[in-house]
């Protein structure tokens, strides 16, 4: 069952069963209508309780009541006695309305004067219309008389004491009571036989007519002949059998359709019970509102053609219409299960596009365009919603107040910023002009704050630069002065040689500091000439590691170089790039933990190449990455190492002028430096 429950063949078979059941339901209903079957007869045990018996009687009783209560005779009608006050008033009102809207009506005259003119000019017209109405009643009188002649097997007698309508010689109540079934109405009483007639729930069909009889003069006697009753009972029993059969067919087909339709609802759009995704097909692309309109039109067309034109060919029409309708209903069910019933409608898509267009204009359009849209759009909205005009005005007032509050919030924020509060933020909801203006003001504030912070930082760096330069240069310079003074008074050749060695070291140290300082200043100013070319970065790193093998062995460092299998090239200046890498190697040799590993990774990021240097620091790195990038900052805060503190700053400046990026990260004792350079396409 799990394998076949959602199989396509199973869905098709069940769909065909649903079509067959729906067609059977339609066939049963149409047969009931064509054969005029009353389903109520299924639960009735006797013909006299049925609707058929009451229908047969009520038509006759209605005709007899009209004849003796209203029309009576042709002379009675032509005398005008059958025209009620309502009839006369309606004729006069219609005539007066015709006069009121004609050229004869004078608006400058009073109502009384116009009424006098009306009475004079429309008197003949009123009489003519009364005569026409009476003639129509005479025609109705003779139509009723003709209808009485069609009753065979039913004996009747009706009289108002003067006029008699009968189809036999019988005129006594006792004579009608001798029949097997009869209805007698006289003197506020109605006598019905057999007693089963009294149990009928359809007696109200002719009760309103009988209540019009004058109890003092009017009588109606109706009796049914035995042969007539036998034929009617036989026809009723036959119709009852047909009703049972058609009703049973209807129930069976309905149950089959419900079961198959419920199954289709469960499995439609999915391939298994665990499947959460709804699968759509070509028919499901039709918009849901268009789908509903098509279904309604198909059903309406089917009903109209069955009832009015092609009721003999209903099966040929039913099957294709049922197939299309059921497919479209199942498509709607798919969208209900997918929660896209509303979103997948043409109206929704149109309104959404209009809304997004208006929203886009309001979010990014010019103020002039927005004003034009408001001027044009608001009257259209008011006209379209005139029945809820107060609500429209309320919404407009609410929108205006919201914009005024946003403007006041911006105004107050600018006042605070003007007074020096650079930390103040202007908060405006939405994405309109005011929110964009607030965001721009906040950006200006951020820029001012950043400029102030940078200026403060620059001043701090200048102070630290002077302090660090003074300290780092004064140390070897002081040593040189001291040893020069010692040379002046020293006569021992061995001591003089030692002093000269110290002077040589300190002078080289001073020269190295001076060179680094000038190189850092030159790199920062961007005045260095740069010649970008294709550089094989892996070969450059391999060569550099080889050249520094002695230092690597001296510190027992284990270099691990990882790179892509294919060659990767960067667009850079070879000399400047090597100077940057050399500074990083130098930084490693100065601060790396001896007998540790150093990782150098080359990665291809698509549009750029990243070179990462990772090592474990021999000193505790209780300093941030930003502080390490500052000039004259060393990894050892005691400044006991021989570095100048300019290596990382120089490397960053050199990479920057080659259109790259230089970043460092500190994670505990792990130091990581990353160089990003533009990738040069492989040939």
N, C-alpha and C positions, 0 to 999 in steps of 0.2 A: 504493500500500500504506500510506503514511503517513496518507492521508486516511481509509482504511476500516478500518485495524487496530483502532482503538478506537471505531469507530462503533457505535451502539446496535443497528442491524440486524445487524451482524456478530456482536456478542456474543449476540444472540438466536438467530441461525442456528447458531452453534457450540454454544450451550447445548442446543438441540434435537438436534443431532448427538450430544452427550454423553449425553442422555437415551435416544436411540435405541440407542446402543452399549451403554449400561448395561443397558437392557432386553434387548438381544440376548444379553449375557453371562448375565443371569439365566435367560433362556429356555434357553440351551445347557446350563447347569448343571442346571436342573430336568429337562430331557429326559434327561440322563445318569442322574439319580437314578431317574426314572420307568421308564426302559428298562433300568435296572441295567447300564449300560455300564461296562466296566472299561477305563480309558485305557491300562493296561499292555499290553493286547492289540495296541496300535498298533505296538509295537516287537518283537512276537513273530511268528515265522514259522510256528509249528506249534501245533496245538490242544493237543497233549500237554504243551506248556510253559506253557500258559495257566492262569490262576487258575480259569477255569470248570471245567476238567478236575479240578483238585485239589479244588475245592469239591464236585463231584459225588462224588468218591471219599471225601473226608474224613468226610462225614456218615455214609456207610455203614460205614466203618472204625470210627468212634467208637461207633456202635450195637453192632456186633459185639464190639468190645473190652469194652464195658460188660457185655454179656450173658455172655461166657465168663470174664471175669476177676472180675466182682463179683457179678452176680445169679445166673447159672447156671440156677436153677429156682425155682419157687414154694416147694417144700419146703426148699430151701437157704436161702431168705430167711427163712421162718418159723421156722427153727431158730435164728435169731439170729446166724448166722455172718457176715452182711453188715454187722452193726453194728460199727463200729470203736471202738477205745478212746476216740477223740475224740468220737464220737457219744454214747457212754454217759456220758462225763464231762460233756458239755454238758447232757444230760438231768438228771443229778444236780445240777449247779450251778444250773440254773434252778429245780429243785424246792426246793433248799436256800434260794435267795434268796426264793422265795415264802414259805417257812417263817419265814425270818429277819425279814421285814417283816410277819408276821401276828401276831394276838393270842396265838398259841400259844407264841411265843418269849418266854422269861422272862429279862430282863437280869440278874436277881438270881442266876441259876444260872450255874455254870461252863460253859465251852464244851463240855466232855465231856458234862455232863448234858443240855445242849440238843441235842447230837448224838444222844444216846440217844433222846430224845423224838422227834427228827426221824426216826430209823430206824424207830421203832415206828409213827408216825402217817403217814409218807409212803412206806412200802414199797409199798403197793398203787398209789399214784399213780405211782411210778417204773416199776413193771411195766406200768401202763396206757399210759404215754407210750412205753415201748419197743415195746409191741405196736402202737401207732398209727404209730410210725416204720417198723416192719416192714411194715405194711399199705401205707403210702405207697410203700415200695420195691417192693412187689408190683405196685401200680398203675403205677409207672414201668417195671417189667419187661414188663408186657403192652403198654404204650405203645410200647416199643422193638420188641416183636414185631410190632405192627401197622404200624410204620413200615417194617419189612423187606418187607412185602407190597406196598408201593408201588413198589418198584424193578423196572422192566421193562427188559429189554435188558442187565441186569447179572446175571451168575451169581456166586454167592458160596457159600463153605463155611467155617464156623468151628467149632472144636472144642477142648475142653480135655482130651480123652481120654475123657471120660464124657458130656458134654452136647454135642449137635451142633445147629447152626443153619445151615440150607441151604435154597435154593430150587430145587434140582435134584438129580439122581441122581449128579452128579459129586462125587467125594471124593478124587481123586488129584491130586497136583501136576502130573503129566504131562498129565492131561486139561485142566487150565487153561492149560498152556503152548501148547496147540494154537490158542488164540485169538490174534487180531491185537494185543490189548493186555491186559495182566494185571498184577496185583500179588500177590506171594507173600511171606508173613511167617511164618518158622518158624526155630527153632534159631539164634537170634541173627542171622539173616540176613534181608534183604529183597531180593527180586528184582523189578525193575521193567522192563516192556517196553511200548512200544519205548524205545530209549535216550534219546529226546527228553524222556521223563518225568524222567529223572535230572537234566536241565539246568534243570528248573523251580525257580524261586526260592521257590516256595510249599510245598515238601515239608515244611517245618517245621510246617505246619498239623496234620498227623496224626502226626508223630514222637513227641510226648509220649504219645499213646495207645498206639502200638505198643510203646513201651518198657515198658509195664505187663505185656506178655505173658510167661508162663512159658515159657522156651525149651525146656523138657523135655517139656511137654505141650500147649501152646497153639499152634494154627496158624490162619491166616486166609488164604484164597485168594479172590481177586476177579478176574473176567474180564469183558470187555466184548464184546458181540456186534457183528458187522460192521455190521448194519443200524442199530443204536443209535449206533455211532460215526459212521457216515455222516451221520445226522441231526444229531448234535451238532456235527460239523465244519462242516456247512452252516450251522447256527445261529450257530456261533462266527464264521465268516467274514462272515456278514451283520452280526452285532454289531460286528465289527471295522470294517466299512465305515461303519456308523453312528457308531462312536466316532471314526473319522478325520474324518467330516463335521462332527460336533458339535465336535470339538477345533479344527478349522480355523475354524469359525464363532466359537468362543470366542477364538481368537488374533486374528482380524480385528477383532472387536468390541472386544477388550481394547486393541489397538493404536490403534484409532480413539478410544476413550475416553481413553486416556493422552494422546494428542496434543491432543484438544479440551480436556481438563481442564488440561493444562499451559498452553495458550493462555489459558484463563479465569483461571488463577492469575496470569498475567503482566499481563493487561489489566484485571482486575476492580477497580473502584473508581477508575480513572483515565481521563482523556480523551485522553492522549497519553503517549508514552514520557518526555517531559520533565516531565510533571505530577508534582509531589511531594506533592500533597494527595490524601487518600483521600476519595471522596464516599460518604456513607452514605445509605441509604433507610429506609423504614419497618421492613422486616424486620430491619435491622441494629440497631434499638433494643432488640430482645429480648436479655436478658442472656445472656452466653456459656455459663454453666453451665446455665441453663435450656435454651438451644439444644442443648447436648450431651445433656441428659436426654431432650429431645423426640426427637432423632435416634435415640438408643439405643432408646427406647420404640417408635418407628415401625418400626425394623428388627426388634425382637423381636416386635412384633405381626404384622408381615408374615410372619416365619418361622413363627410359631405358626399363623397362619391357613392358610398354604400347606401346612404339614405335616399339621395336624390336621383342618382343616375344608374349605378351598376350593382344594384343589390343582388342580382343573379350571378355576378362574377366576383363575389367577395373573396373567395379563396385565392384567386389569381392576384388580387391586390393585397391581401393580408400578408402572405408569406414574405414577399420582398420588403414591404414596409416594416413588418415585425423584425426582420433580420437587421435592417439598417437602424431601427430604433433601439433594439437591444444592444447592438454594438456601441452606439453612441452613449447609451446609459452606462454601460460598463466602462467606457472611457471616462465618464464623469466620476464613477466610483474609484477609478485609478487615481484621479486627481484629488479626491477626498482622502484616500489613504496616504497620498503623498503630501497632503496639506497644501496643495497648490490650486484649490478650487477657485478661490478669489483671484489669486495672482495671475492665473492663466485665463484671464478674460480680456476681451478686446477693450472694453470700457476701462478696466483697471490699467492696461498698458498705455492707453491714450492719456488717461489722467496722470499716470506716473510720469510719462514723457513731458507732458505740459508742466507738471510740478517741478521735475528736475530742470527743465529749461528755465522756468521762472526762478528757481532756486539758484541755478548757475548764473543767471543774469544778476540776481541780487548779491551773490557771493563775489562775482568777479567783474560785473559790468560797471559802467560809469554811472555816476550819480544822475546825470541827465537822462540816461536810458531808464533808470529806476523810477525817476519822477514821471516820465512819460507813461511807463507801465502802470503806476499807481493812478495817474489821472484817467487813463483809458480803462484800466481793469476794474477799479472800484465801482464806477457807475454800472458796468456790466454785471458785476456780482450783485449789486443792489437790485438791478432790474430782474435778474434771475431768481433772487430770493425775496421778492417784494412781500410775499406772504409772511416772512419772518423778519421784516424790516427792523424792528427793535433789537433783535439779536445781532443783526449785521452792524447796526450803529454801535451796539455795546462792544462787539469785537473790535471795531475800528478804534473806539475810544481806548480800549485796553491796549491795543497795539501802539497807539500814540503815546499813552502814559509810559509804557515800557521803554520806548525810544527816548522819551524825555528823561526818565531815570538814568538810562545809559549815558546820555549827554551830560547830566549833572555829575555822574560818577567820574567821567573823564575830566570834567572841569575841576572838580575837587582834587583829583589826582595830580593834574598839572600844577595846581597851586602848591601842593605839598612838595613836588619835585623842584619847583622853582625856589622854594624856601630851603633847599639843600638836602631833603630826605631822599637820597638815591636808592634806598632800600624799599621804597613804596612801590607796590604793584597795582596797576589798574585792572580790575577784574570785570569783564563785560561778557555775558553769555551770548551764544549764537555765532553766526559767521557773516554778519552784515557789515556795513560801512563802519559803524561805531566799534565793533569788535576788531576790525582790521586796524582802525585808527588807534585803539587802545594797545593792540599788539605792537604797532610801530613805535608808539611812545615808550612802551616797556623795553623795546629793543634799543631805543635811543638811551634810555636810562641805564640799561645793561652796558651799552658801549661807554657811557660816561663813567660808570662804576669801574669797568675794566680799565679804562684809560687812567683813572685815578690810582687804581691798584698797581697798574704797570709802572706808573710814575713813582709811586712809593717804593715798589720793588727795585726800580732802576736806581733810585737814590740810595737804597740800602746796599745794592750791589756795588755801586761806586765806592761807598764807604768801605765795604769789605774788600774790594779790589785794591784800594790804596793800602789798607791794613795788611792784606796778604802779600802784596807786591813788596811792601816795605819790609815785612818780616822775612820773606823768602830771599830777597836780594841782599838785605842787610847781613844775614847770617854768613854767607861766604865772603862778603865784602869785609866784614869785621875780622874774619879769620885772616884774610889777605893782609889787612893793615897790621894785625897783630904779629904775623910771621915776618913781615917786612921790617917791623921795628926790632924783632929778635935777630934778624939777619945783620942788622946794622951793628949789633954789639957782640955777635957770635964769631969766634975765631976757629972753633973746632970744625974741620972739614966734614966729618961724618954728620955732625948736627946740621951743618949748612945744607948738606945733601938731603937730609930728612925734611928740613924746612922748605927746600925747593920743591920736593915732591908734594908736600901739602899745598904749597902755593899753586902748583900745576893743577891739582885736583879741584881746588876751590875756584880757580879762574875758569876751568872748563865747566864747572857747575854753574858759575855766574853766566858764562856764554850760553849754556844750554837754556837757562831760565830766560835770558834775553831773547834768544831765537824763538822759543815757544811763545813768548809774549807777543813778539812782532807777527808771528805766523797766525796766532789767534785773532789779533786785530785785523790782519789782512783778510783772513777767511771770513770774519764777521762782516767786514765792509763790502764783500762781494767783488773786490777789485782784482781777484786772481783770474788770469786767463783760463778758460775752460774749452777743451777740444773733445767733444763727444764722439766716440767711436764704438765699434763692436768689440766687447771684451769677453773672453772666455773666463768666467768668474771661477769655475772649478779649477782650471789650470793655474790661475793666479793664486788661489789658496794653497794648492798642492806645492807650488814653487816656494811660496812664503814659508810653509811649514818645514820644507826641506832646508831652506836657508837658516832657519832658527833651530835646527836640530840640536846644536850644542847647548843652547839655553834650555831646551826642552829636556834634554838628558840631565842637565845640571840640577833641575828641579824635580826630576823623576815624574814629569807630567805625561799622561797618556792621552794623546789627541785622537778623537774619533771624528772622521770626516764622512758625512752622509750626503749623497747628492743623487739626482735623477740619472737613470741609465743613459738617456740621450743628452747630448751636449746642450747647455743652456748659455745664452749670451745676454749680456746687459748692455745698455747704451750708457756709457760713462767715459770719464777721462781716466786713462790708465794710471798716470802718475798720482792724481789726486785720490783715486780709489785705493791704490796701494798705500798711500800715506794714511788714509783712514783706517785700513785694515792693520797697518803696522802699529798705529796708536792703540788699537784694541788688543793686539798681541802683547804690546808693551805693558798695557794695563793688566793683562793676565799674568805676565811674568812678575809684576810687582806685587800683586795682591792675591794671586791664587794660592790655595792650600797645596803645599808640596806633596808629591806622590798621590795626586788626585787626577780624576779624568776631566778633560776639556772636550766639549762637544761642539762641533761646527757643522751646521745643517744648511744645505742649499735646497730651497723649495721653489717649485714653479707654480705661481698663483694665477697663471693665465696671462694677465696684462703686465705683471711685474714679477720680479724675482726677489725672494726674501733670503737673506743670509743671517743665520742666528749663531751667536757665540754664547756658550753657557759654561760657567765654571763655579767652583766652590771657593768662597773667599776665606783667606786665612785670618782676616780681621772680622770682628762682629759688625755687621751692617745695620747698626741702629740709626739709619739715616734714610730719608725718602729718596725716590728716584729723581724727583725734581731738584732736590738739593745736590745730588751727585752731578747733575748736568751743569750746575753753576761753576763759574771759573774759579780756579784755585781751591777747589774742594777735593779732598782726598778721601779714600775709603777708610784710612786710619785717622781718627780725629786727633790723635796725639801728634800727627804730622812728623812721625819719626822716619817715614819712608823717604826715598829720594825723588819721588815724583813731583812735578810742578803743579798738578791739579788742573792742567789745561788739556789733557789728552782727549777726554770725552767731548769737551766743548769744541775742540778743533775738529774732531771726527764728525760731529753733528754739522758744523758749518760747511765742511768740505762736501759732505753728502748732500746737503741742502742746495749748494750751488750747482750740483750735478742733477738737479730736479728729482732727487730722491727724498727718502724720509729716514730718520734715525730715532730709534726708541730704545729705552732701557727699562728693565723691570727688576725689582728686588723682592725675593721671596725667602725670608729667613737669611741663610748664608748663601743662597743661590743667586748669582748675578747673571743677568741675561741682557745681551745687547743685540738689537735687530736692525739690519740695514735693508731698506726697500728701494730697489732701483727699477726703472722702466725696462721691460724685456725687449731685446732685439730679436726680430723674427729670424728663425733658422732659414738658411738658404736651401 
